Amino acid sequence: AGTSWILSSLNDEAALADVPVSLEFGTDGTAFGTDGCNRFNTSYTQDGANLTIDASGAMSMMACEEEIMNQAAAYMTALTSATTFVATPMQLTLLDDTSSTTLATFVAGTLEEAAAPADETEAGVEPATLPEMAEGDLAGTNWVLSVLDGALPIAGSTSTLQFGTDGSLTGTDGCNRFMTTFTQDGTNLTIEQPAGTMMACPEPVMEQADAFITALVSADNFVMADRLLVLRAGEQNLAAFVEDTQDLTDTAWEVVSYNNGREAVVGLIVGTQISANFGAEGDLSGNAGCNEYFTSFTAEDNAISISEPGATRRFCDEPAGIMTQEAEFLAALTTAATYTVEGNVLQMRTAEDALAVIMVRKHILDLPEPEADAPRGRVVSPQGLNIRSGPGTNFPIIGFAQNGDEGEIVGRSADNRWWAAAVPSAPNGIGWASADFVVATNVENVPVIASPPPPVVVPTLAPTPTPPPAPTATPSPEISFGADRTSIQAGECTTLRWSVNNVRGVWVYPQGERFEQFPRTGQGSEQVCPTNTTTYEMRVALPDGTIIFRQVTI
């Protein structure tokens, strides 16, 4: 309810260029928009992730070009055929009753004037065009890729653009960070060939990254409307983006790394978590690994100031170093002077432009409203509550519920320490919450639900490499390390893959662990299922004794 969307693909094909197609969900159960030719108005019902759009709504009766009329008919069929959906703040996907066929995808935004029917002319009917903002200034704006060459980005990948006020353009192509310059003259745009880092990623991600950079340097004009940016070459749409908001209000994050105050940015100790929740009233709170902390912040135009935090006084002795880590993190927070939000990553920097803290966004679950007399639970933790795939902290986190959130309780663990809640977005429709942080009502007859088996990391057996023929000269080392996916949802797994030749030894391990415990063969793979952001490191010993490292963060 209360959301607006722009069509990006229909039946796995890109929507027609320069033909605006929209969908808006009213707060009163109405659904309306334009099919590219005519406006429509109907009703919809939503139950969790289930969706029904009424086929008997009202519609104008304009005539348009055949290609537009064909797309319009297919679009209306897709709307009324949809039975389920998947939504993020920036993207909506409509699915059929099998939940396996994508009917249509949308990006967040409105097309206002362009959503009106096309005007008739003596020669026929001209298609509507995207609204242009000739004086729209790209400087100081931030964007996240939503469509590339008519296709959706690879799941789990994030490509971004940050247009600086000094003519700089930075971002990530989904694998590597890049930097370049841009010039703008009205809606004309020139982007120079970027320079970037040289990380290796899975082949599909690398191919998408190449296509992304090609689209950037090929663009010669753009369209910017509301929260949508489209880069174009002539009349051809190359890539579409949605606005990447820099607002920290009501956002929740997990810390990935921080500046330890000794000129080093370090990751967290294995087995520890640090959170940060930015409230609507300028309050900042979270868990620093052992103690709860609380402070205040002000943020405007990417400048931030964080007051000296207070904290509870608990002492933790495990894992080793956790109290030192906590003190260093809290000190790093107060050094933050600027920040940027890039997709799901928040970076804070000091006044000297040194990294202070890096965080990743938590996935806040959309819990359906329980029926009036249904068993229900309310989160009563000021820092919010992690929702897991099973009843225990050894299970992966599938999302996050904020303080005060309510949901339907459908079961409990055998020891009564965990509640099972209805979570439509979870693989089995259930998420588990610690009973210590939930006030439950009407739960007298809630059944015991058997615990699912915890996920197990099962390494893939590495094949024994065939020894190469004896070289006539000392061969150069060959080193490759990457992951099938570097961005996964809670509860999912990915596979690390490596290949090395002409080296003395190789180890692959979670950063912070003792490498000696993780020897590997020259070619291999391993499935990993991290419960929070984890950096895996490959240590390679060369024949001359030199040690080199490669890293990949999941």
Phi, psi and omega in degrees: 000140177074024180243155182230140188221153178239130182296132176243329176211153183221121182052045176067017174236148180297143175294153180302137179294143175064019175239097185290129177232128188227165177210126179233136178254115179282164178281353181255016179087009177267150173231131185208169180160205178229142177268010182103343178229311183239153174274149178227158178213122182213198180232163178216158172230143180231135175226096186066238179267005178270142185218136173230125176250122186295134181274354187255032181281179179269152181207143172289169189232044177287154173258140180226176178302152187303318182298320180290320179296321179296317179294320181299317179296317179295324180295313181294325176296318179298317181300312185281348177269345184292137176236341177221166179211160171232129184226140167239173178301341186244349186214142177234133177236125175263133184237160178276188186288350175269351184061016180244344180254121178278121180271318182201149174235150184224156168247152182293138177149171177234159178241003173032252186304322183287347178280353177286157179299152177293153180271141176285147174230171180298328182274356182137213183241124179274138178292150175292154180237159177299138179292130181258145176242089188302330182261008180300130184257122179284335184302131178083011179253157183227140189219153176238132182297134176240330178216135178229120181051040176080003182237154177287149175298156177301135180304133179091348179266150179226120177244135189224162173226137172231110179273114180281160178283352180256015181086004178274153176225121180231169178162197176229142179268011183101345177228309184240152172280149180222163175214144179198197178229160177221154172231141182232135175224096187067240176259005174278142187217137173231127177241124181284159179301125185279160166251148184207178175288174189232041177288151175263138179228170176306149187306315179299323179292320178296319179296318178296320179298318178298317180295325179295312180296320177300319179297321181298309185284344178275342184293136175235356174203171182212161173236132178230120181220125180053245182252025183239136174235130176238123174269136185224155169244106188065239178260003183270128176282123181263314184205143177242145183226154170247152185298136177260097186294145178259009182284126180269351185301131177058044175240153182233140188220157170244136181282134177260315181204164183207162178276122184277005179083002179238037178062036178217136172262120189239152174279172181282152173300136181303132180092001179246156178223143175231133183240161177213124181238117180266116184274173183282344183254023180080016179264144178229126181212170179168192176247127183270013180114323177232309184253153170283139178235163182205141180198194178228160180216157168230139181218131179202131178052043177066013169260141183221146175225128182240126182287163178300124185278153166259164183204159171292173190241035177286148174247132177242133180254354178225146349290165183303133177091000186293325180289323175296317178301316181299313181296319180293320179296313181297324176293321180296323180305315186287349178273351184295131178238332178224162178210157172220140173252119181237097185065243180256019182241131176248124176246134172244140181232157178280174177297337177269008178070023172272146178298133176255307182212143172239131181228159173240147186290138172280149177271107180277122184284145174262097183274128179294147179292126180291155172296161188303319184256012182280153173301135184217160177223147178239131178290129182236035175252121180303334181267006185080185187215131174287135175255129188244168182279352179204172185277075179170154181287352175278354178269149181297149174281126179257350180174190189220133175249134183276160178303129181094347178297143178239147178209166180278131176268125183247354180185179179216163176279163183298331181266006178063019181263351182223140173258141173263123183247154177286117179229094185303330183281349179286153183306321179252011178079008184229139171232151185250135181234139179296129181293343180293339185239023182227131170266117186252144177226153179058039185250014184300325184252017179291130184282159171283131177250130181297141179289135173290157177293138178293150179295143180239130176284115182249104180293139175281130180297129181276135178292150177284119183291146175284125181300134178286157177297150182301125181282156177275344176221162180296115183286156178282144177297144176240122189225129177217135180209129180194188181223149178301318175220135179259355177228115183231159176277159178303134181092350179268167179234164173218172183240125171279141179225139179217155177208123178225144176224152175062042177231168182273323182195160180214142177224140177231128191199158173294133182303132182105340176278163177284118186297331184301338182276000187229054177291148182225160171278173188295325178234133180184181179208160180207131176278133178232146182227067183294143179271348172212176183302125186226136174260126176256139186239140172248123178255127183237128175260119180278163182303330181272007179093351178294140178250128175234160184231149168229147183225150171218134182253127179253000000 
